[in-house]
């Protein structure tokens, strides 16, 4: 055997030389794609696709990342905490703060809803819910007042503004900016009503959009999507609905369940296997249903594709954007705000909801892209304004 | 011993170049975590100071380096200077508490009273600390895991070694053993044996020892790179298990995730070499284990040694005169039961809650049975492992594959978190 292979020190030098070359490769652009891809994979300290979907991790992973409990005790897929290793733990007082959300009875389609009238602190931030369970200090009337341009928004915890004060949440920021910049031109007052709640994924948002929005007479309705809408939560929650015997509400969900052969008696792993092949069709059906409702109700819809990963644009999110566009919906990909960002984009090293800084950047990107989008510009400056302007 | 600490600028320079390359690689490849490069850099500065320090001061300097590394790593820098200062003050306070605790524990064990009374006192102090740890009282929640990881296993080893020590241990040896610089970064730390640790200090020429350390760190870094590739490229979701091929794809990468721990352990032990401690390897080619006892001897060697010293031998030697076979079985069972309980104990100190899951019990239970049966078979042959006829190369390959497959199956079940959920997953035909 050559000495290079048998001598421990020589082997170490050889390994170190190879790794130093690989390290240098991280700064060199002109490398073959295959080599670049390997170096990029080694450099990637973020979660893999499975962990993004909140799969269980082993004992040591749990100890290293300190998130095993949340995974094994059924933490929501959206709780991205713990994947980037950090010595910081979540502030202990957060655990004692009551979430502004309550479980829904079994006959309901939704698992949980915001508590109407809630006023308290959660994740270190003050939360106030109005009588409709919307995060707002304003008690909106269902009937839209004259001279008001109303936007209804539904998303998950990020859009609700988990971990940041109301004034920093991007829906509120957009409302402020519309009133500051567009109102002087149009003479309208803008209201952004936020129906978002923690844990909502695409079918929940569709339900809220089709069942709750119309009562508030919106001029524009917004629904957000994130990469995780195509992840585990997508088919896991459908399986859970079946297992709990919940009302599936939408015909397309009933059809997916029928085709998959999912049953109430199935164990979780069995329903996951049965339903996973349908995750894309579930999303396609949600977008199709949303577009059908858009045409039927006359309420224009906008899909916001929100990136929540500072390291890159998730392929799942790109697919969601393409699919929503394919179904005829207006889509704004919000990809730029988090570009080049780091931990400052998250509320805490172990809680990956958007930070106040991220909310501000996202609000700016949404506003500028909305104003530059011909379809949106037509809505903001078009017939609605004529309808709403008080007679002179 | 002092001869082994002679200064040689050229050899030190070569070591420094290699260490610089390691820090560069860790930074360029963004390895382990953002704090990793800082930990390596701090240890590198410590190595520089420690190398040139007078021999008499080296031990106290080692403790100071440990405390300084801890102080910087525990404090979280903040762009707001005032907040940053508060963090550094908080870190100093926590380290002060750790020093106080170390002195208290040392004082208790140094006390001339009966050994049992001393151990009971230590247990009472630990219970008090556990009570504070359970709701993160007194110290910031983020500081607790770091400080607990310094004491949780080494105090057991130290207390055990004190019972058989011929002369009282010195405070300096105790402090060097507790405040190991890399432990402030690696909270999962190899259970270094006190006697071995003490004996290994400048037992060989520092340049040879440090070179071995560099080699171990390099091996660790290589394994951390391998871990990233395994983690990002190999695993599939449980819901994707649909046939035998996908079942293998689901099971086989689970055990390879351990490369992260073995990589960290190599780096941690390698870093101690830079300060003159020539310690044994933490893992040795564990993927090449050809029997379950071989696996147990190769993976996390420090843990195996800790178990053998503190649990296996005391039980085995007490029982073997009555019945050797029984002694082997009981001692092995005690080792694996202790392993389950101590993993939960470790979980408590690092996480603040006790946890023994069904998966833990099944994993360690089955592994204990496999190791126990292999031990009995080996002893039945009546030959020592060295005297036994080595299997042919193809046979050895088959055995290695068999052990790898078995451990992968167990590891995949352990990683899954739910035994019944894992069984539902692997029954792809259902």
Interface residues (C-beta under 8 A of the other chain):
Chain A: X8 X9 X11 X12 X13 X15 X16 X19 X20 X22 X23 X24 X26 X27 X38 X39 X41 X42 X43 X44 X45 X48 X50 X53 X55 X56 X57 X58 X59 X60 X61 X63 X64 X66 X68 X69 X71 X72 X84 X85 X86 X87 X88 X89 X91 X92 X232 X235 X267 X268 X269 X270 X272 X273 X275 X276
Chain B: X18 X21 X22 X24 X25 X27 X28 X29 X30 X31 X32 X33 X34 X35 X73 X74 X76 X135 X136 X141 X142 X145 X146 X187 X188 X211 X212 X214 X215 X218 X219 X221 X222 X225 X228 X229 X231 X232 X233 X235 X236 X237 X238 X239 X240 X241 X242 X254 X257 X258 X260 X261 X343 X346 X347 X350 X351 X353 X355 X357 X360 X411 X414 X415 X416 X417 X418 X420 X421 X424 X425 X428 X430
